Amino acid sequence: MKATELRGKDQPALQKELHDLLKAQFGLRMQIATQQLSNTSQLKKVRRDIARVKTVMNTKEAK
């Protein structure tokens, strides 16, 4: 997901996206704990997407 896509969304859509990403991150953490996750780079991608969403949310609040 790109930041330009996120900037086009409104605040409720961003919050829903953040909620979905946090659920995905939790699921990936549980898969790591049970040694079911083979591609650990997914966790890094989700973590960066969460940071992107939070950054866009904070910049929209500041305006």
mmCIF file as Biopython writes it, N, C-alpha, C and O atoms, coordinates in Angstrom:
data_model
#
loop_
_atom_site.group_PDB
_atom_site.id
_atom_site.type_symbol
_atom_site.label_atom_id
_atom_site.label_alt_id
_atom_site.label_comp_id
_atom_site.label_asym_id
_atom_site.label_entity_id
_atom_site.label_seq_id
_atom_site.pdbx_PDB_ins_code
_atom_site.Cartn_x
_atom_site.Cartn_y
_atom_site.Cartn_z
_atom_site.occupancy
_atom_site.B_iso_or_equiv
_atom_site.auth_seq_id
_atom_site.auth_asym_id
_atom_site.pdbx_PDB_model_num
ATOM 1   N N  . MET A ? 1  ? 0.843   -1.166  0.000  1.0 0.0 1  A 1 
ATOM 2   C CA . MET A ? 1  ? 0.000   0.000   0.000  1.0 0.0 1  A 1 
ATOM 3   C C  . MET A ? 1  ? 0.890   1.230   0.000  1.0 0.0 1  A 1 
ATOM 4   O O  . MET A ? 1  ? 1.922   1.268   0.671  1.0 0.0 1  A 1 
ATOM 5   N N  . LYS A ? 2  ? 0.481   2.231   -0.757 1.0 0.0 2  A 1 
ATOM 6   C CA . LYS A ? 2  ? 1.285   3.446   -0.872 1.0 0.0 2  A 1 
ATOM 7   C C  . LYS A ? 2  ? 0.640   4.586   -0.102 1.0 0.0 2  A 1 
ATOM 8   O O  . LYS A ? 2  ? -0.567  4.593   0.140  1.0 0.0 2  A 1 
ATOM 9   N N  . ALA A ? 3  ? 1.460   5.538   0.272  1.0 0.0 3  A 1 
ATOM 10  C CA . ALA A ? 3  ? 0.964   6.679   1.034  1.0 0.0 3  A 1 
ATOM 11  C C  . ALA A ? 3  ? 0.006   7.521   0.201  1.0 0.0 3  A 1 
ATOM 12  O O  . ALA A ? 3  ? -0.916  8.127   0.748  1.0 0.0 3  A 1 
ATOM 13  N N  . THR A ? 4  ? 0.208   7.567   -1.110 1.0 0.0 4  A 1 
ATOM 14  C CA . THR A ? 4  ? -0.695  8.353   -1.953 1.0 0.0 4  A 1 
ATOM 15  C C  . THR A ? 4  ? -2.102  7.760   -1.938 1.0 0.0 4  A 1 
ATOM 16  O O  . THR A ? 4  ? -3.082  8.503   -1.994 1.0 0.0 4  A 1 
ATOM 17  N N  . GLU A ? 5  ? -2.216  6.443   -1.864 1.0 0.0 5  A 1 
ATOM 18  C CA . GLU A ? 5  ? -3.530  5.802   -1.761 1.0 0.0 5  A 1 
ATOM 19  C C  . GLU A ? 5  ? -4.189  6.159   -0.437 1.0 0.0 5  A 1 
ATOM 20  O O  . GLU A ? 5  ? -5.398  6.384   -0.375 1.0 0.0 5  A 1 
ATOM 21  N N  . LEU A ? 6  ? -3.392  6.207   0.613  1.0 0.0 6  A 1 
ATOM 22  C CA . LEU A ? 6  ? -3.937  6.490   1.941  1.0 0.0 6  A 1 
ATOM 23  C C  . LEU A ? 6  ? -4.383  7.942   2.072  1.0 0.0 6  A 1 
ATOM 24  O O  . LEU A ? 6  ? -5.355  8.229   2.771  1.0 0.0 6  A 1 
ATOM 25  N N  . ARG A ? 7  ? -3.689  8.854   1.410  1.0 0.0 7  A 1 
ATOM 26  C CA . ARG A ? 7  ? -4.056  10.269  1.524  1.0 0.0 7  A 1 
ATOM 27  C C  . ARG A ? 7  ? -5.422  10.553  0.913  1.0 0.0 7  A 1 
ATOM 28  O O  . ARG A ? 7  ? -6.072  11.534  1.273  1.0 0.0 7  A 1 
ATOM 29  N N  . GLY A ? 8  ? -5.855  9.708   -0.001 1.0 0.0 8  A 1 
ATOM 30  C CA . GLY A ? 8  ? -7.160  9.894   -0.625 1.0 0.0 8  A 1 
ATOM 31  C C  . GLY A ? 8  ? -8.311  9.404   0.228  1.0 0.0 8  A 1 
ATOM 32  O O  . GLY A ? 8  ? -9.467  9.665   -0.104 1.0 0.0 8  A 1 
ATOM 33  N N  . LYS A ? 9  ? -8.035  8.706   1.310  1.0 0.0 9  A 1 
ATOM 34  C CA . LYS A ? 9  ? -9.095  8.163   2.166  1.0 0.0 9  A 1 
ATOM 35  C C  . LYS A ? 9  ? -9.454  9.144   3.271  1.0 0.0 9  A 1 
ATOM 36  O O  . LYS A ? 9  ? -8.645  9.985   3.663  1.0 0.0 9  A 1 
ATOM 37  N N  . ASP A ? 10 ? -10.690 9.022   3.771  1.0 0.0 10 A 1 
ATOM 38  C CA . ASP A ? 10 ? -11.106 9.868   4.885  1.0 0.0 10 A 1 
ATOM 39  C C  . ASP A ? 10 ? -10.720 9.214   6.215  1.0 0.0 10 A 1 
ATOM 40  O O  . ASP A ? 10 ? -10.219 8.090   6.246  1.0 0.0 10 A 1 
ATOM 41  N N  . GLN A ? 11 ? -10.960 9.931   7.300  1.0 0.0 11 A 1 
ATOM 42  C CA . GLN A ? 11 ? -10.512 9.488   8.625  1.0 0.0 11 A 1 
ATOM 43  C C  . GLN A ? 11 ? -11.122 8.147   9.054  1.0 0.0 11 A 1 
ATOM 44  O O  . GLN A ? 11 ? -10.384 7.294   9.547  1.0 0.0 11 A 1 
ATOM 45  N N  . PRO A ? 12 ? -12.428 7.921   8.893  1.0 0.0 12 A 1 
ATOM 46  C CA . PRO A ? 12 ? -12.979 6.611   9.289  1.0 0.0 12 A 1 
ATOM 47  C C  . PRO A ? 12 ? -12.394 5.453   8.475  1.0 0.0 12 A 1 
ATOM 48  O O  . PRO A ? 12 ? -12.180 4.364   9.007  1.0 0.0 12 A 1 
ATOM 49  N N  . ALA A ? 13 ? -12.138 5.687   7.200  1.0 0.0 13 A 1 
ATOM 50  C CA . ALA A ? 13 ? -11.550 4.630   6.372  1.0 0.0 13 A 1 
ATOM 51  C C  . ALA A ? 13 ? -10.122 4.330   6.820  1.0 0.0 13 A 1 
ATOM 52  O O  . ALA A ? 13 ? -9.690  3.178   6.797  1.0 0.0 13 A 1 
ATOM 53  N N  . LEU A ? 14 ? -9.395  5.363   7.225  1.0 0.0 14 A 1 
ATOM 54  C CA . LEU A ? 14 ? -8.032  5.160   7.726  1.0 0.0 14 A 1 
ATOM 55  C C  . LEU A ? 14 ? -8.048  4.385   9.041  1.0 0.0 14 A 1 
ATOM 56  O O  . LEU A ? 14 ? -7.201  3.522   9.271  1.0 0.0 14 A 1 
ATOM 57  N N  . GLN A ? 15 ? -9.012  4.699   9.895  1.0 0.0 15 A 1 
ATOM 58  C CA . GLN A ? 15 ? -9.099  3.979   11.164 1.0 0.0 15 A 1 
ATOM 59  C C  . GLN A ? 15 ? -9.447  2.513   10.942 1.0 0.0 15 A 1 
ATOM 60  O O  . GLN A ? 15 ? -8.938  1.641   11.646 1.0 0.0 15 A 1 
ATOM 61  N N  . LYS A ? 16 ? -10.312 2.236   9.969  1.0 0.0 16 A 1 
ATOM 62  C CA . LYS A ? 16 ? -10.646 0.851   9.654  1.0 0.0 16 A 1 
ATOM 63  C C  . LYS A ? 16 ? -9.419  0.135   9.092  1.0 0.0 16 A 1 
ATOM 64  O O  . LYS A ? 16 ? -9.163  -1.020  9.433  1.0 0.0 16 A 1 
ATOM 65  N N  . GLU A ? 17 ? -8.669  0.811   8.241  1.0 0.0 17 A 1 
ATOM 66  C CA . GLU A ? 17 ? -7.451  0.225   7.677  1.0 0.0 17 A 1 
ATOM 67  C C  . GLU A ? 17 ? -6.447  -0.085  8.785  1.0 0.0 17 A 1 
ATOM 68  O O  . GLU A ? 17 ? -5.821  -1.145  8.781  1.0 0.0 17 A 1 
ATOM 69  N N  . LEU A ? 18 ? -6.296  0.841   9.733  1.0 0.0 18 A 1 
ATOM 70  C CA . LEU A ? 18 ? -5.387  0.631   10.857 1.0 0.0 18 A 1 
ATOM 71  C C  . LEU A ? 18 ? -5.838  -0.552  11.701 1.0 0.0 18 A 1 
ATOM 72  O O  . LEU A ? 18 ? -5.014  -1.367  12.117 1.0 0.0 18 A 1 
ATOM 73  N N  . HIS A ? 19 ? -7.125  -0.652  11.952 1.0 0.0 19 A 1 
ATOM 74  C CA . HIS A ? 19 ? -7.657  -1.768  12.737 1.0 0.0 19 A 1 
ATOM 75  C C  . HIS A ? 19 ? -7.386  -3.103  12.038 1.0 0.0 19 A 1 
ATOM 76  O O  . HIS A ? 19 ? -6.994  -4.078  12.680 1.0 0.0 19 A 1 
ATOM 77  N N  . ASP A ? 20 ? -7.596  -3.138  10.733 1.0 0.0 20 A 1 
ATOM 78  C CA . ASP A ? 20 ? -7.348  -4.368  9.977  1.0 0.0 20 A 1 
ATOM 79  C C  . ASP A ? 20 ? -5.867  -4.748  9.998  1.0 0.0 20 A 1 
ATOM 80  O O  . ASP A ? 20 ? -5.521  -5.923  10.118 1.0 0.0 20 A 1 
ATOM 81  N N  . LEU A ? 21 ? -5.004  -3.748  9.883  1.0 0.0 21 A 1 
ATOM 82  C CA . LEU A ? 21 ? -3.564  -4.026  9.906  1.0 0.0 21 A 1 
ATOM 83  C C  . LEU A ? 21 ? -3.106  -4.514  11.272 1.0 0.0 21 A 1 
ATOM 84  O O  . LEU A ? 21 ? -2.246  -5.391  11.360 1.0 0.0 21 A 1 
ATOM 85  N N  . LEU A ? 22 ? -3.671  -3.957  12.340 1.0 0.0 22 A 1 
ATOM 86  C CA . LEU A ? 22 ? -3.308  -4.402  13.683 1.0 0.0 22 A 1 
ATOM 87  C C  . LEU A ? 22 ? -3.760  -5.841  13.919 1.0 0.0 22 A 1 
ATOM 88  O O  . LEU A ? 22 ? -3.062  -6.611  14.579 1.0 0.0 22 A 1 
ATOM 89  N N  . LYS A ? 23 ? -4.935  -6.207  13.377 1.0 0.0 23 A 1 
ATOM 90  C CA . LYS A ? 23 ? -5.392  -7.593  13.490 1.0 0.0 23 A 1 
ATOM 91  C C  . LYS A ? 23 ? -4.468  -8.523  12.702 1.0 0.0 23 A 1 
ATOM 92  O O  . LYS A ? 23 ? -4.158  -9.627  13.150 1.0 0.0 23 A 1 
ATOM 93  N N  . ALA A ? 24 ? -4.033  -8.068  11.527 1.0 0.0 24 A 1 
ATOM 94  C CA . ALA A ? 24 ? -3.129  -8.881  10.718 1.0 0.0 24 A 1 
ATOM 95  C C  . ALA A ? 24 ? -1.794  -9.060  11.431 1.0 0.0 24 A 1 
ATOM 96  O O  . ALA A ? 24 ? -1.208  -10.143 11.404 1.0 0.0 24 A 1 
ATOM 97  N N  . GLN A ? 25 ? -1.314  -7.985  12.075 1.0 0.0 25 A 1 
ATOM 98  C CA . GLN A ? 25 ? -0.054  -8.065  12.804 1.0 0.0 25 A 1 
ATOM 99  C C  . GLN A ? 25 ? -0.176  -9.058  13.964 1.0 0.0 25 A 1 
ATOM 100 O O  . GLN A ? 25 ? 0.742   -9.841  14.211 1.0 0.0 25 A 1 
ATOM 101 N N  . PHE A ? 26 ? -1.282  -9.027  14.656 1.0 0.0 26 A 1 
ATOM 102 C CA . PHE A ? 26 ? -1.487  -9.962  15.757 1.0 0.0 26 A 1 
ATOM 103 C C  . PHE A ? 26 ? -1.487  -11.404 15.249 1.0 0.0 26 A 1 
ATOM 104 O O  . PHE A ? 26 ? -0.871  -12.284 15.851 1.0 0.0 26 A 1 
ATOM 105 N N  . GLY A ? 27 ? -2.178  -11.633 14.142 1.0 0.0 27 A 1 
ATOM 106 C CA . GLY A ? 27 ? -2.214  -12.974 13.569 1.0 0.0 27 A 1 
ATOM 107 C C  . GLY A ? 27 ? -0.828  -13.452 13.167 1.0 0.0 27 A 1 
ATOM 108 O O  . GLY A ? 27 ? -0.486  -14.614 13.384 1.0 0.0 27 A 1 
ATOM 109 N N  . LEU A ? 28 ? -0.030  -12.567 12.584 1.0 0.0 28 A 1 
ATOM 110 C CA . LEU A ? 28 ? 1.324   -12.943 12.195 1.0 0.0 28 A 1 
ATOM 111 C C  . LEU A ? 28 ? 2.194   -13.245 13.417 1.0 0.0 28 A 1 
ATOM 112 O O  . LEU A ? 28 ? 3.012   -14.164 13.399 1.0 0.0 28 A 1 
ATOM 113 N N  . ARG A ? 29 ? 2.003   -12.453 14.481 1.0 0.0 29 A 1 
ATOM 114 C CA . ARG A ? 29 ? 2.775   -12.712 15.702 1.0 0.0 29 A 1 
ATOM 115 C C  . ARG A ? 29 ? 2.420   -14.064 16.295 1.0 0.0 29 A 1 
ATOM 116 O O  . ARG A ? 29 ? 3.289   -14.772 16.803 1.0 0.0 29 A 1 
ATOM 117 N N  . MET A ? 30 ? 1.149   -14.420 16.233 1.0 0.0 30 A 1 
ATOM 118 C CA . MET A ? 30 ? 0.736   -15.727 16.747 1.0 0.0 30 A 1 
ATOM 119 C C  . MET A ? 30 ? 1.305   -16.850 15.878 1.0 0.0 30 A 1 
ATOM 120 O O  . MET A ? 30 ? 1.686   -17.900 16.396 1.0 0.0 30 A 1 
ATOM 121 N N  . GLN A ? 31 ? 1.364   -16.637 14.569 1.0 0.0 31 A 1 
ATOM 122 C CA . GLN A ? 31 ? 1.942   -17.646 13.686 1.0 0.0 31 A 1 
ATOM 123 C C  . GLN A ? 31 ? 3.433   -17.821 13.952 1.0 0.0 31 A 1 
ATOM 124 O O  . GLN A ? 31 ? 3.951   -18.934 13.866 1.0 0.0 31 A 1 
ATOM 125 N N  . ILE A ? 32 ? 4.127   -16.731 14.275 1.0 0.0 32 A 1 
ATOM 126 C CA . ILE A ? 32 ? 5.545   -16.834 14.622 1.0 0.0 32 A 1 
ATOM 127 C C  . ILE A ? 32 ? 5.699   -17.614 15.921 1.0 0.0 32 A 1 
ATOM 128 O O  . ILE A ? 32 ? 6.590   -18.454 16.046 1.0 0.0 32 A 1 
ATOM 129 N N  . ALA A ? 33 ? 4.832   -17.335 16.882 1.0 0.0 33 A 1 
ATOM 130 C CA . ALA A ? 33 ? 4.934   -17.999 18.184 1.0 0.0 33 A 1 
ATOM 131 C C  . ALA A ? 33 ? 4.693   -19.504 18.066 1.0 0.0 33 A 1 
ATOM 132 O O  . ALA A ? 33 ? 5.292   -20.291 18.799 1.0 0.0 33 A 1 
ATOM 133 N N  . THR A ? 34 ? 3.826   -19.898 17.153 1.0 0.0 34 A 1 
ATOM 134 C CA . THR A ? 34 ? 3.541   -21.319 16.988 1.0 0.0 34 A 1 
ATOM 135 C C  . THR A ? 34 ? 4.371   -21.943 15.872 1.0 0.0 34 A 1 
ATOM 136 O O  . THR A ? 34 ? 4.162   -23.099 15.506 1.0 0.0 34 A 1 
ATOM 137 N N  . GLN A ? 35 ? 5.298   -21.186 15.342 1.0 0.0 35 A 1 
ATOM 138 C CA . GLN A ? 35 ? 6.222   -21.623 14.285 1.0 0.0 35 A 1 
ATOM 139 C C  . GLN A ? 35 ? 5.492   -22.095 13.038 1.0 0.0 35 A 1 
ATOM 140 O O  . GLN A ? 35 ? 5.877   -23.090 12.425 1.0 0.0 35 A 1 
ATOM 141 N N  . GLN A ? 36 ? 4.432   -21.377 12.662 1.0 0.0 36 A 1 
ATOM 142 C CA . GLN A ? 36 ? 3.688   -21.700 11.450 1.0 0.0 36 A 1 
ATOM 143 C C  . GLN A ? 36 ? 3.998   -20.731 10.320 1.0 0.0 36 A 1 
ATOM 144 O O  . GLN A ? 36 ? 3.635   -20.986 9.171  1.0 0.0 36 A 1 
ATOM 145 N N  . LEU A ? 37 ? 4.668   -19.616 10.630 1.0 0.0 37 A 1 
ATOM 146 C CA . LEU A ? 37 ? 4.939   -18.593 9.624  1.0 0.0 37 A 1 
ATOM 147 C C  . LEU A ? 37 ? 6.248   -18.899 8.920  1.0 0.0 37 A 1 
ATOM 148 O O  . LEU A ? 37 ? 7.303   -18.966 9.551  1.0 0.0 37 A 1 
ATOM 149 N N  . SER A ? 38 ? 6.173   -19.083 7.611  1.0 0.0 38 A 1 
ATOM 150 C CA . SER A ? 38 ? 7.393   -19.391 6.860  1.0 0.0 38 A 1 
ATOM 151 C C  . SER A ? 38 ? 8.024   -18.123 6.284  1.0 0.0 38 A 1 
ATOM 152 O O  . SER A ? 38 ? 9.247   -18.042 6.165  1.0 0.0 38 A 1 
ATOM 153 N N  . ASN A ? 39 ? 7.206   -17.137 5.928  1.0 0.0 39 A 1 
ATOM 154 C CA . ASN A ? 39 ? 7.722   -15.911 5.336  1.0 0.0 39 A 1 
ATOM 155 C C  . ASN A ? 39 ? 7.660   -14.793 6.380  1.0 0.0 39 A 1 
ATOM 156 O O  . ASN A ? 39 ? 6.635   -14.126 6.520  1.0 0.0 39 A 1 
ATOM 157 N N  . THR A ? 40 ? 8.745   -14.595 7.099  1.0 0.0 40 A 1 
ATOM 158 C CA . THR A ? 40 ? 8.744   -13.622 8.194  1.0 0.0 40 A 1 
ATOM 159 C C  . THR A ? 40 ? 8.807   -12.183 7.705  1.0 0.0 40 A 1 
ATOM 160 O O  . THR A ? 40 ? 8.634   -11.264 8.505  1.0 0.0 40 A 1 
ATOM 161 N N  . SER A ? 41 ? 9.047   -11.958 6.422  1.0 0.0 41 A 1 
ATOM 162 C CA . SER A ? 41 ? 9.096   -10.588 5.907  1.0 0.0 41 A 1 
ATOM 163 C C  . SER A ? 41 ? 7.711   -9.960  5.879  1.0 0.0 41 A 1 
ATOM 164 O O  . SER A ? 41 ? 7.592   -8.741  5.758  1.0 0.0 41 A 1 
ATOM 165 N N  . GLN A ? 42 ? 6.665   -10.766 5.987  1.0 0.0 42 A 1 
ATOM 166 C CA . GLN A ? 42 ? 5.304   -10.235 6.031  1.0 0.0 42 A 1 
ATOM 167 C C  . GLN A ? 42 ? 5.112   -9.337  7.242  1.0 0.0 42 A 1 
ATOM 168 O O  . GLN A ? 42 ? 4.418   -8.323  7.164  1.0 0.0 42 A 1 
ATOM 169 N N  . LEU A ? 43 ? 5.718   -9.702  8.352  1.0 0.0 43 A 1 
ATOM 170 C CA . LEU A ? 43 ? 5.587   -8.910  9.578  1.0 0.0 43 A 1 
ATOM 171 C C  . LEU A ? 43 ? 6.177   -7.523  9.382  1.0 0.0 43 A 1 
ATOM 172 O O  . LEU A ? 43 ? 5.605   -6.536  9.846  1.0 0.0 43 A 1 
ATOM 173 N N  . LYS A ? 44 ? 7.295   -7.437  8.712  1.0 0.0 44 A 1 
ATOM 174 C CA . LYS A ? 44 ? 7.937   -6.151  8.449  1.0 0.0 44 A 1 
ATOM 175 C C  . LYS A ? 44 ? 7.060   -5.279  7.549  1.0 0.0 44 A 1 
ATOM 176 O O  . LYS A ? 44 ? 6.948   -4.073  7.770  1.0 0.0 44 A 1 
ATOM 177 N N  . LYS A ? 45 ? 6.445   -5.882  6.543  1.0 0.0 45 A 1 
ATOM 178 C CA . LYS A ? 45 ? 5.577   -5.135  5.637  1.0 0.0 45 A 1 
ATOM 179 C C  . LYS A ? 45 ? 4.365   -4.590  6.365  1.0 0.0 45 A 1 
ATOM 180 O O  . LYS A ? 45 ? 3.983   -3.438  6.160  1.0 0.0 45 A 1 
ATOM 181 N N  . VAL A ? 46 ? 3.761   -5.402  7.210  1.0 0.0 46 A 1 
ATOM 182 C CA . VAL A ? 46 ? 2.580   -4.962  7.958  1.0 0.0 46 A 1 
ATOM 183 C C  . VAL A ? 46 ? 2.950   -3.851  8.929  1.0 0.0 46 A 1 
ATOM 184 O O  . VAL A ? 46 ? 2.210   -2.879  9.085  1.0 0.0 46 A 1 
ATOM 185 N N  . ARG A ? 47 ? 4.097   -4.000  9.578  1.0 0.0 47 A 1 
ATOM 186 C CA . ARG A ? 47 ? 4.545   -2.979  10.527 1.0 0.0 47 A 1 
ATOM 187 C C  . ARG A ? 47 ? 4.766   -1.641  9.826  1.0 0.0 47 A 1 
ATOM 188 O O  . ARG A ? 47 ? 4.421   -0.592  10.369 1.0 0.0 47 A 1 
ATOM 189 N N  . ARG A ? 48 ? 5.331   -1.670  8.644  1.0 0.0 48 A 1 
ATOM 190 C CA . ARG A ? 48 ? 5.556   -0.433  7.887  1.0 0.0 48 A 1 
ATOM 191 C C  . ARG A ? 48 ? 4.256   0.164   7.392  1.0 0.0 48 A 1 
ATOM 192 O O  . ARG A ? 48 ? 4.107   1.385   7.357  1.0 0.0 48 A 1 
ATOM 193 N N  . ASP A ? 49 ? 3.305   -0.691  7.006  1.0 0.0 49 A 1 
ATOM 194 C CA . ASP A ? 49 ? 1.999   -0.187  6.584  1.0 0.0 49 A 1 
ATOM 195 C C  . ASP A ? 49 ? 1.277   0.489   7.746  1.0 0.0 49 A 1 
ATOM 196 O O  . ASP A ? 49 ? 0.612   1.507   7.555  1.0 0.0 49 A 1 
ATOM 197 N N  . ILE A ? 50 ? 1.404   -0.069  8.942  1.0 0.0 50 A 1 
ATOM 198 C CA . ILE A ? 50 ? 0.806   0.552   10.128 1.0 0.0 50 A 1 
ATOM 199 C C  . ILE A ? 50 ? 1.414   1.936   10.345 1.0 0.0 50 A 1 
ATOM 200 O O  . ILE A ? 50 ? 0.699   2.893   10.642 1.0 0.0 50 A 1 
ATOM 201 N N  . ALA A ? 51 ? 2.712   2.035   10.198 1.0 0.0 51 A 1 
ATOM 202 C CA . ALA A ? 51 ? 3.381   3.323   10.369 1.0 0.0 51 A 1 
ATOM 203 C C  . ALA A ? 51 ? 2.918   4.320   9.318  1.0 0.0 51 A 1 
ATOM 204 O O  . ALA A ? 51 ? 2.739   5.501   9.617  1.0 0.0 51 A 1 
ATOM 205 N N  . ARG A ? 52 ? 2.723   3.854   8.089  1.0 0.0 52 A 1 
ATOM 206 C CA . ARG A ? 52 ? 2.243   4.748   7.024  1.0 0.0 52 A 1 
ATOM 207 C C  . ARG A ? 52 ? 0.851   5.281   7.341  1.0 0.0 52 A 1 
ATOM 208 O O  . ARG A ? 52 ? 0.584   6.473   7.188  1.0 0.0 52 A 1 
ATOM 209 N N  . VAL A ? 53 ? -0.030  4.393   7.783  1.0 0.0 53 A 1 
ATOM 210 C CA . VAL A ? 53 ? -1.401  4.809   8.102  1.0 0.0 53 A 1 
ATOM 211 C C  . VAL A ? 53 ? -1.388  5.812   9.246  1.0 0.0 53 A 1 
ATOM 212 O O  . VAL A ? 53 ? -2.084  6.825   9.185  1.0 0.0 53 A 1 
ATOM 213 N N  . LYS A ? 54 ? -0.609  5.544   10.285 1.0 0.0 54 A 1 
ATOM 214 C CA . LYS A ? 54 ? -0.553  6.465   11.421 1.0 0.0 54 A 1 
ATOM 215 C C  . LYS A ? 54 ? 0.015   7.812   11.015 1.0 0.0 54 A 1 
ATOM 216 O O  . LYS A ? 54 ? -0.449  8.846   11.496 1.0 0.0 54 A 1 
ATOM 217 N N  . THR A ? 55 ? 1.006   7.820   10.143 1.0 0.0 55 A 1 
ATOM 218 C CA . THR A ? 55 ? 1.592   9.071   9.675  1.0 0.0 55 A 1 
ATOM 219 C C  . THR A ? 55 ? 0.573   9.896   8.905  1.0 0.0 55 A 1 
ATOM 220 O O  . THR A ? 55 ? 0.455   11.102  9.122  1.0 0.0 55 A 1 
ATOM 221 N N  . VAL A ? 56 ? -0.158  9.256   8.012  1.0 0.0 56 A 1 
ATOM 222 C CA . VAL A ? 56 ? -1.169  9.971   7.233  1.0 0.0 56 A 1 
ATOM 223 C C  . VAL A ? 56 ? -2.272  10.486  8.150  1.0 0.0 56 A 1 
ATOM 224 O O  . VAL A ? 56 ? -2.765  11.598  7.959  1.0 0.0 56 A 1 
ATOM 225 N N  . MET A ? 57 ? -2.665  9.690   9.142  1.0 0.0 57 A 1 
ATOM 226 C CA . MET A ? 57 ? -3.697  10.130  10.079 1.0 0.0 57 A 1 
ATOM 227 C C  . MET A ? 57 ? -3.235  11.357  10.859 1.0 0.0 57 A 1 
ATOM 228 O O  . MET A ? 57 ? -4.005  12.297  11.056 1.0 0.0 57 A 1 
ATOM 229 N N  . ASN A ? 58 ? -1.982  11.348  11.300 1.0 0.0 58 A 1 
ATOM 230 C CA . ASN A ? 58 ? -1.461  12.494  12.062 1.0 0.0 58 A 1 
ATOM 231 C C  . ASN A ? 58 ? -1.328  13.741  11.203 1.0 0.0 58 A 1 
ATOM 232 O O  . ASN A ? 58 ? -1.573  14.845  11.690 1.0 0.0 58 A 1 
ATOM 233 N N  . THR A ? 59 ? -0.951  13.597  9.946  1.0 0.0 59 A 1 
ATOM 234 C CA . THR A ? 59 ? -0.837  14.775  9.086  1.0 0.0 59 A 1 
ATOM 235 C C  . THR A ? 59 ? -2.216  15.348  8.762  1.0 0.0 59 A 1 
ATOM 236 O O  . THR A ? 59 ? -2.367  16.561  8.623  1.0 0.0 59 A 1 
ATOM 237 N N  . LYS A ? 60 ? -3.231  14.473  8.640  1.0 0.0 60 A 1 
ATOM 238 C CA . LYS A ? 60 ? -4.582  14.975  8.388  1.0 0.0 60 A 1 
ATOM 239 C C  . LYS A ? 60 ? -5.138  15.686  9.619  1.0 0.0 60 A 1 
ATOM 240 O O  . LYS A ? 60 ? -5.884  16.655  9.486  1.0 0.0 60 A 1 
ATOM 241 N N  . GLU A ? 61 ? -4.783  15.215  10.814 1.0 0.0 61 A 1 
ATOM 242 C CA . GLU A ? 61 ? -5.248  15.869  12.048 1.0 0.0 61 A 1 
ATOM 243 C C  . GLU A ? 61 ? -4.602  17.238  12.202 1.0 0.0 61 A 1 
ATOM 244 O O  . GLU A ? 61 ? -5.233  18.164  12.712 1.0 0.0 61 A 1 
ATOM 245 N N  . ALA A ? 62 ? -3.363  17.377  11.773 1.0 0.0 62 A 1 
ATOM 246 C CA . ALA A ? 62 ? -2.639  18.629  11.959 1.0 0.0 62 A 1 
ATOM 247 C C  . ALA A ? 62 ? -3.182  19.734  11.048 1.0 0.0 62 A 1 
ATOM 248 O O  . ALA A ? 62 ? -3.031  20.918  11.351 1.0 0.0 62 A 1 
ATOM 249 N N  . LYS A ? 63 ? -3.801  19.355  9.952  1.0 0.0 63 A 1 
ATOM 250 C CA . LYS A ? 63 ? -4.300  20.377  9.009  1.0 0.0 63 A 1 
ATOM 251 C C  . LYS A ? 63 ? -5.607  20.949  9.426  1.0 0.0 63 A 1 
ATOM 252 O O  . LYS A ? 63 ? -6.150  21.814  8.739  1.0 0.0 63 A 1 
#
